[in-house]
Amino acid sequence: MSNYAENRKARFDYEILEKYETGIELLGSEVKSVRGGQMSLEGAFVIVRGGEVFLINANVPAYQAKNAPKDYDPLRNRRLLLTKKEINELAGNEKNKSLTIVPISVYNKGRKIKVEIALVKGKKKFDKRETIKKRETDREIRRDIRGKE
């Protein structure tokens, strides 16, 4: 299982409450582009509209820019494939103003390309500082352990 794209900023900016694994509807050239590692999830988010779930603002550039159709939009909305039960859960939680849905990563599972999305709650500034502090202390501890050996 290889990881094609990851949204590292989401793990820092949000507290992850619940994760979902979804399929994604792509064009053939987009599949090649994603497998080539050209996809970016920076600034992407997920919305639920009309009983369907869409990935918004995910950048998938054309596989071969010169062969791409003239009207190709790399930031187009892409449908995510979930069960009706999962869609209803997400729609109910999306109505809560403090929660949002963001993509975490894109990877393959067998021959299928999957997107991991998460129901998240925004972190406050002091929570972010705490995360940075914890990461730096862990780094210092690892340095000390490595220095003693």
C-alpha positions as semicolon CSV with decimal commas, in nm:
position;residue;x (nm);y (nm);z (nm)
1;M;0,000;0,000;0,000
2;S;0,168;0,321;-0,114
3;N;0,076;0,670;-0,004
4;Y;0,021;0,914;-0,293
5;A;-0,067;1,235;-0,107
6;E;-0,096;1,344;0,254
7;N;-0,249;1,648;0,422
8;R;0,001;1,711;0,703
9;K;-0,144;2,051;0,782
10;A;-0,478;1,888;0,870
11;R;-0,320;1,682;1,148
12;F;-0,168;1,999;1,296
13;D;-0,467;2,234;1,255
14;Y;-0,745;1,994;1,354
15;E;-0,831;1,740;1,620
16;I;-0,941;1,422;1,441
17;L;-1,264;1,277;1,580
18;E;-1,362;1,008;1,328
19;K;-1,204;0,864;1,011
20;Y;-1,365;0,720;0,698
21;E;-1,214;0,533;0,403
22;T;-1,373;0,631;0,070
23;G;-1,331;0,562;-0,297
24;I;-1,288;0,850;-0,540
25;E;-1,428;0,904;-0,888
26;L;-1,141;0,999;-1,125
27;L;-1,081;1,024;-1,498
28;G;-0,825;0,787;-1,655
29;S;-0,555;1,051;-1,692
30;E;-0,616;1,165;-1,333
31;V;-0,551;0,811;-1,209
32;K;-0,213;0,815;-1,383
33;S;-0,136;1,156;-1,239
34;V;-0,227;1,045;-0,884
35;R;-0,020;0,727;-0,916
36;G;0,269;0,948;-1,029
37;G;0,243;1,133;-0,697
38;Q;0,130;1,465;-0,844
39;M;-0,185;1,511;-0,633
40;S;-0,201;1,781;-0,364
41;L;-0,453;1,796;-0,078
42;E;-0,341;2,138;0,045
43;G;-0,650;2,350;0,108
44;A;-0,888;2,068;0,016
45;F;-1,210;1,995;0,204
46;V;-1,519;1,774;0,176
47;I;-1,886;1,873;0,149
48;V;-2,211;1,676;0,148
49;R;-2,469;1,797;-0,107
50;G;-2,783;1,623;-0,229
51;G;-2,700;1,284;-0,080
52;E;-2,353;1,283;-0,236
53;V;-2,008;1,365;-0,097
54;F;-1,762;1,580;-0,292
55;L;-1,389;1,652;-0,257
56;I;-1,335;2,022;-0,325
57;N;-1,008;2,202;-0,412
58;A;-0,790;1,891;-0,442
59;N;-0,532;1,963;-0,710
60;V;-0,476;1,682;-0,964
61;P;-0,271;1,824;-1,254
62;A;-0,297;1,672;-1,599
63;Y;-0,080;1,363;-1,650
64;Q;0,059;1,500;-1,975
65;A;-0,014;1,872;-1,988
66;K;0,025;1,896;-2,367
67;N;-0,221;1,609;-2,428
68;A;-0,481;1,728;-2,176
69;P;-0,817;1,855;-2,305
70;K;-0,838;2,235;-2,332
71;D;-1,119;2,252;-2,074
72;Y;-0,945;2,031;-1,814
73;D;-0,975;2,177;-1,461
74;P;-0,722;2,037;-1,210
75;L;-0,928;2,173;-0,916
76;R;-1,264;2,028;-1,026
77;N;-1,501;1,874;-0,770
78;R;-1,459;1,496;-0,743
79;R;-1,725;1,265;-0,605
80;L;-1,634;1,042;-0,311
81;L;-1,789;0,697;-0,285
82;L;-1,946;0,614;0,051
83;T;-2,238;0,405;0,174
84;K;-2,572;0,578;0,237
85;K;-2,531;0,517;0,610
86;E;-2,190;0,691;0,615
87;I;-2,321;0,980;0,402
88;N;-2,611;1,033;0,645
89;E;-2,370;1,031;0,943
90;L;-2,147;1,287;0,775
91;A;-2,442;1,505;0,672
92;G;-2,573;1,504;1,030
93;N;-2,233;1,595;1,172
94;E;-2,166;1,860;0,906
95;K;-2,465;2,059;1,031
96;N;-2,276;2,112;1,357
97;K;-2,095;2,439;1,290
98;S;-1,782;2,351;1,491
99;L;-1,709;2,033;1,289
100;T;-1,576;2,001;0,936
101;I;-1,466;1,721;0,703
102;V;-1,114;1,720;0,554
103;P;-0,915;1,471;0,346
104;I;-0,620;1,320;0,535
105;S;-0,446;1,106;0,274
106;V;-0,475;0,938;-0,067
107;Y;-0,341;0,585;-0,107
108;N;-0,399;0,263;-0,296
109;K;-0,562;-0,052;-0,165
110;G;-0,501;-0,324;-0,418
111;R;-0,578;-0,161;-0,752
112;K;-0,822;0,093;-0,610
113;I;-0,733;0,450;-0,510
114;K;-0,877;0,540;-0,171
115;V;-0,912;0,869;0,016
116;E;-0,907;0,882;0,394
117;I;-1,134;1,160;0,518
118;A;-1,190;1,266;0,876
119;L;-1,449;1,449;1,078
120;V;-1,245;1,712;1,261
121;K;-1,270;1,995;1,509
122;G;-1,042;2,299;1,482
123;K;-0,763;2,331;1,738
124;K;-0,721;2,649;1,936
125;K;-0,390;2,836;1,933
126;F;-0,280;2,700;2,271
127;D;-0,348;2,342;2,153
128;K;-0,120;2,402;1,855
129;R;0,153;2,538;2,082
130;E;0,118;2,230;2,301
131;T;0,159;2,006;1,995
132;I;0,477;2,189;1,891
133;K;0,616;2,168;2,246
134;K;0,548;1,793;2,268
135;R;0,710;1,731;1,928
136;E;1,024;1,925;2,026
137;T;1,062;1,747;2,361
138;D;1,026;1,409;2,188
139;R;1,295;1,515;1,939
140;E;1,530;1,620;2,222
141;I;1,476;1,290;2,406
142;R;1,558;1,094;2,090
143;R;1,875;1,303;2,043
144;D;1,984;1,237;2,402
145;I;1,923;0,863;2,370
146;R;2,116;0,850;2,041
147;G;2,404;1,051;2,198
148;K;2,444;0,806;2,491
149;E;2,482;0,498;2,270
